[in-house]
Amino acid sequence: MPRHLDDVAHKRLILTHHKDLDPGDILIDDRPDKRGADKFEGELVHFGSERFPDWPPVMEYMRKKAAEG
């Protein structure tokens, strides 16, 4: 696993350039207007935005979502 991701992402992570082709609940992306991210059917987490400027707030959000079920 990359150093910024823990067991929250284990067996739940898909890396691709064609972001609209894979089904999923959440897309974490730093360029939400590129390569199909705007057509992704799930929730977009805009990495690098004011709400998610770096990995700690993203991981906090992901843990909260995982705990909700």
C-alpha beads as a LAMMPS data file, in Angstrom:
LAMMPS data file: protein, C-alpha beads

69 atoms
68 bonds

1 atom types
1 bond types

-500.0 500.0 xlo xhi
-500.0 500.0 ylo yhi
-500.0 500.0 zlo zhi

Masses

1 110.0

Atoms # bond

1 1 1 0.000 0.000 0.000
2 1 1 1.175 3.541 -0.613
3 1 1 2.445 5.172 2.537
4 1 1 -0.548 7.527 2.850
5 1 1 -3.221 4.842 2.724
6 1 1 -3.940 2.377 5.481
7 1 1 -6.224 -0.634 5.808
8 1 1 -9.263 1.546 5.016
9 1 1 -8.273 1.253 1.347
10 1 1 -7.122 -2.375 1.449
11 1 1 -8.856 -4.346 -1.325
12 1 1 -11.085 -1.330 -2.045
13 1 1 -8.742 0.745 -4.193
14 1 1 -8.773 0.955 -7.993
15 1 1 -6.169 3.042 -9.829
16 1 1 -7.042 3.997 -13.411
17 1 1 -6.813 6.746 -16.005
18 1 1 -10.379 6.022 -17.180
19 1 1 -12.238 7.144 -14.107
20 1 1 -15.747 6.928 -15.519
21 1 1 -15.435 3.261 -16.542
22 1 1 -15.119 1.748 -13.052
23 1 1 -18.108 1.686 -10.762
24 1 1 -17.503 2.839 -7.238
25 1 1 -18.774 4.861 -4.360
26 1 1 -16.003 7.454 -4.056
27 1 1 -13.442 8.896 -6.465
28 1 1 -10.473 10.755 -4.968
29 1 1 -8.987 12.963 -7.657
30 1 1 -6.918 16.119 -7.920
31 1 1 -8.235 16.947 -11.410
32 1 1 -11.996 16.427 -11.313
33 1 1 -12.464 17.765 -14.840
34 1 1 -10.081 15.318 -16.537
35 1 1 -10.268 11.762 -17.911
36 1 1 -13.876 11.035 -17.078
37 1 1 -13.881 12.167 -13.450
38 1 1 -16.773 14.497 -14.248
39 1 1 -18.772 11.466 -15.457
40 1 1 -18.032 9.285 -12.425
41 1 1 -21.351 8.158 -10.942
42 1 1 -20.273 8.079 -7.284
43 1 1 -19.087 10.787 -4.916
44 1 1 -16.101 12.938 -5.886
45 1 1 -13.514 13.859 -3.253
46 1 1 -11.489 16.687 -4.791
47 1 1 -7.951 16.177 -3.509
48 1 1 -6.148 19.513 -3.201
49 1 1 -9.365 21.459 -2.618
50 1 1 -10.038 23.647 0.404
51 1 1 -11.926 20.807 2.111
52 1 1 -9.372 18.109 1.196
53 1 1 -6.011 19.905 0.819
54 1 1 -3.902 16.819 1.628
55 1 1 -4.152 13.187 2.786
56 1 1 -5.026 13.568 6.499
57 1 1 -8.492 15.121 5.883
58 1 1 -9.168 12.635 3.071
59 1 1 -8.332 9.696 5.319
60 1 1 -10.411 11.134 8.186
61 1 1 -13.360 11.432 5.809
62 1 1 -12.841 7.906 4.468
63 1 1 -12.697 6.456 8.002
64 1 1 -15.933 8.243 8.863
65 1 1 -17.621 6.914 5.719
66 1 1 -16.391 3.367 6.455
67 1 1 -17.696 3.560 10.018
68 1 1 -21.128 4.666 8.751
69 1 1 -21.295 1.507 6.706

Bonds

1 1 1 2
2 1 2 3
3 1 3 4
4 1 4 5
5 1 5 6
6 1 6 7
7 1 7 8
8 1 8 9
9 1 9 10
10 1 10 11
11 1 11 12
12 1 12 13
13 1 13 14
14 1 14 15
15 1 15 16
16 1 16 17
17 1 17 18
18 1 18 19
19 1 19 20
20 1 20 21
21 1 21 22
22 1 22 23
23 1 23 24
24 1 24 25
25 1 25 26
26 1 26 27
27 1 27 28
28 1 28 29
29 1 29 30
30 1 30 31
31 1 31 32
32 1 32 33
33 1 33 34
34 1 34 35
35 1 35 36
36 1 36 37
37 1 37 38
38 1 38 39
39 1 39 40
40 1 40 41
41 1 41 42
42 1 42 43
43 1 43 44
44 1 44 45
45 1 45 46
46 1 46 47
47 1 47 48
48 1 48 49
49 1 49 50
50 1 50 51
51 1 51 52
52 1 52 53
53 1 53 54
54 1 54 55
55 1 55 56
56 1 56 57
57 1 57 58
58 1 58 59
59 1 59 60
60 1 60 61
61 1 61 62
62 1 62 63
63 1 63 64
64 1 64 65
65 1 65 66
66 1 66 67
67 1 67 68
68 1 68 69
